[in-house]
Amino acid sequence: MGFTRVAVLRLAVVAGLAGALEAACRLGAIPRTSVIPPSDMALALSEVLIERRVLEGLGETFGSVLIAFALAVSCGIGGGLVIHALPLLRRAVSPLLAAWYAIPHFAFYPLFIVLLGLGRASLVALALMLSGAAMTIATLDGLDRERRVLTKQARIYRLGTAARIRLIRLPAALPHLIGGLKLAFVYSFIGVIAGEFILSTSGLGHEISYAYDNFETRRMYGLILLTLVLAVSINLGFRAYERRLARVQG
Amino acid sequence: MSAWRRWGPPLGLALAVIALWQVLHWIAGRAAVASPWETALHTWNLLHNPRLAGHAIETARAFALAAAIAVLAGVALGLALGAHRLTGDVAEPILMSLYSLPKVTLYPIMLLIFGLGISAKVAFGALHGILPVMIFSMNAIRNLDRILIKSARAMALGPRATAVHVLLPAALPQIFTGVRLGVSLALLGTMIGELFASQRGLGFMLLAAIERHDVHTIGAVIVLLTGFALALSAGLMAIERRLHRSP
């Protein structure tokens, strides 16, 4: 029951902030040229959503996000299993993994463009660079938590390597893997949109920078709101799933 | 022997990365990827070039300001939110949602509010950095052992003394983890800010190099930025380890 009260309060806080911004814009405390009122943003969002260009851009963006996500998950789980199995490799890689998110990844985007050309391949590479490490770290974390009794059980049943991974290691690591999946998706989304925004010819990120460059402030706010709504719904979706999983596992 | 065991494998990895880079240079050709040696030479030459120094100082100034704002405001807000249980419960998912946004898309808003120039970059860097600092500080206070508060009360400490002598020392290691992440993200944010609508800074140099298709400068700026980011992160991580060890 406490949950609903907190949720209601949270909604009230968000609504209050939006209301304050609305008032500040309507009363002229914030000039229209820099920020438009939230109600106008919502209207702009609905206008933007019927534009063919935007819908095509959305499809393209999500295509790239899904490719990057699939690659991040397979590379991350595969890489995690390999690194976990080889202690020497692990000693070599762990300082890099620990500092990975300090690297300014977007600085590498120009390099990808030179190597792979301006297009989907560079965007996916940038997103994979961000998201693959999260999945690897989560897999390693999950494998580390494997309980001794399970290892012994596997030996009793004389399971082979493949069966051990499939029947014991991955299921035991599942809660951590879910956390990794969430991060991998969020980072893929961030990577693709950021790459599109920095330099590209299509996609949601590109539409935003295009609108900014052409002084279409209203349209820009509609597109930004669309991005925010998408990101927040993805986040909330994963959160609900995690909570359900935690309940099932007790 | 133990130094070799500790530093040997990471050193091997670094050599492997350089070897991979060289192979990439051979495959992709000179026009696409400069070789590690050429890049090192070019970086060295750039370091003696007053033009780079100007850009680097501009980036360093914006980054220092952004990191300072992110850390000070983040710790203060995080502690305030964490001190009250309900406030924390209400704020946590909102902060996590903000943290998972592609914040690049908010940059035009920063430009419209702060105008072209250093303040937009600083604001953007601070926006990147403040969220992890806030989230970690808030959770550090929320996850404190209740027994600490009870014993502070048993020893009749006032609220100020409790905060200074009990809560802050206990929460410091976790707060510092947030500070480390926040500082790294502030650097990232500042650099992204310089990629757009900027006339100065390393990010501007990078974008100008893309337009000129100057692979040497692209390589050199990446090496400089990544080297600085990794060194900074390693230093902060060493401090963090010490904080975690001494209870």
Boltz contact constraints between the chains, C-beta under 6 A:
constraints:
  - contact:
      token1: [A, 6]
      token2: [B, 89]
      max_distance: 6.0
  - contact:
      token1: [A, 6]
      token2: [B, 90]
      max_distance: 6.0
  - contact:
      token1: [A, 9]
      token2: [B, 90]
      max_distance: 6.0
  - contact:
      token1: [A, 10]
      token2: [B, 90]
      max_distance: 6.0
  - contact:
      token1: [A, 13]
      token2: [B, 90]
      max_distance: 6.0
  - contact:
      token1: [A, 34]
      token2: [B, 112]
      max_distance: 6.0
  - contact:
      token1: [A, 34]
      token2: [B, 113]
      max_distance: 6.0
  - contact:
      token1: [A, 88]
      token2: [B, 9]
      max_distance: 6.0
  - contact:
      token1: [A, 91]
      token2: [B, 9]
      max_distance: 6.0
  - contact:
      token1: [A, 92]
      token2: [B, 9]
      max_distance: 6.0
  - contact:
      token1: [A, 92]
      token2: [B, 10]
      max_distance: 6.0
  - contact:
      token1: [A, 92]
      token2: [B, 12]
      max_distance: 6.0
  - contact:
      token1: [A, 92]
      token2: [B, 13]
      max_distance: 6.0
  - contact:
      token1: [A, 95]
      token2: [B, 10]
      max_distance: 6.0
  - contact:
      token1: [A, 99]
      token2: [B, 230]
      max_distance: 6.0
  - contact:
      token1: [A, 99]
      token2: [B, 233]
      max_distance: 6.0
  - contact:
      token1: [A, 102]
      token2: [B, 184]
      max_distance: 6.0
  - contact:
      token1: [A, 102]
      token2: [B, 229]
      max_distance: 6.0
  - contact:
      token1: [A, 102]
      token2: [B, 233]
      max_distance: 6.0
  - contact:
      token1: [A, 103]
      token2: [B, 226]
      max_distance: 6.0
  - contact:
      token1: [A, 103]
      token2: [B, 229]
      max_distance: 6.0
  - contact:
      token1: [A, 104]
      token2: [B, 188]
      max_distance: 6.0
  - contact:
      token1: [A, 104]
      token2: [B, 191]
      max_distance: 6.0
  - contact:
      token1: [A, 104]
      token2: [B, 225]
      max_distance: 6.0
  - contact:
      token1: [A, 104]
      token2: [B, 229]
      max_distance: 6.0
  - contact:
      token1: [A, 106]
      token2: [B, 192]
      max_distance: 6.0
  - contact:
      token1: [A, 107]
      token2: [B, 222]
      max_distance: 6.0
  - contact:
      token1: [A, 107]
      token2: [B, 225]
      max_distance: 6.0
  - contact:
      token1: [A, 110]
      token2: [B, 210]
      max_distance: 6.0
  - contact:
      token1: [A, 110]
      token2: [B, 218]
      max_distance: 6.0
  - contact:
      token1: [A, 114]
      token2: [B, 32]
      max_distance: 6.0
  - contact:
      token1: [A, 115]
      token2: [B, 28]
      max_distance: 6.0
  - contact:
      token1: [A, 115]
      token2: [B, 32]
      max_distance: 6.0
  - contact:
      token1: [A, 186]
      token2: [B, 100]
      max_distance: 6.0
  - contact:
      token1: [A, 190]
      token2: [B, 102]
      max_distance: 6.0
  - contact:
      token1: [A, 193]
      token2: [B, 102]
      max_distance: 6.0
  - contact:
      token1: [A, 194]
      token2: [B, 102]
      max_distance: 6.0
  - contact:
      token1: [A, 194]
      token2: [B, 104]
      max_distance: 6.0
  - contact:
      token1: [A, 197]
      token2: [B, 104]
      max_distance: 6.0
  - contact:
      token1: [A, 198]
      token2: [B, 195]
      max_distance: 6.0
  - contact:
      token1: [A, 208]
      token2: [B, 105]
      max_distance: 6.0
  - contact:
      token1: [A, 212]
      token2: [B, 108]
      max_distance: 6.0
  - contact:
      token1: [A, 220]
      token2: [B, 108]
      max_distance: 6.0
  - contact:
      token1: [A, 224]
      token2: [B, 105]
      max_distance: 6.0
  - contact:
      token1: [A, 227]
      token2: [B, 105]
      max_distance: 6.0
  - contact:
      token1: [A, 231]
      token2: [B, 101]
      max_distance: 6.0
  - contact:
      token1: [A, 232]
      token2: [B, 97]
      max_distance: 6.0
  - contact:
      token1: [A, 235]
      token2: [B, 97]
      max_distance: 6.0
  - contact:
      token1: [A, 235]
      token2: [B, 100]
      max_distance: 6.0
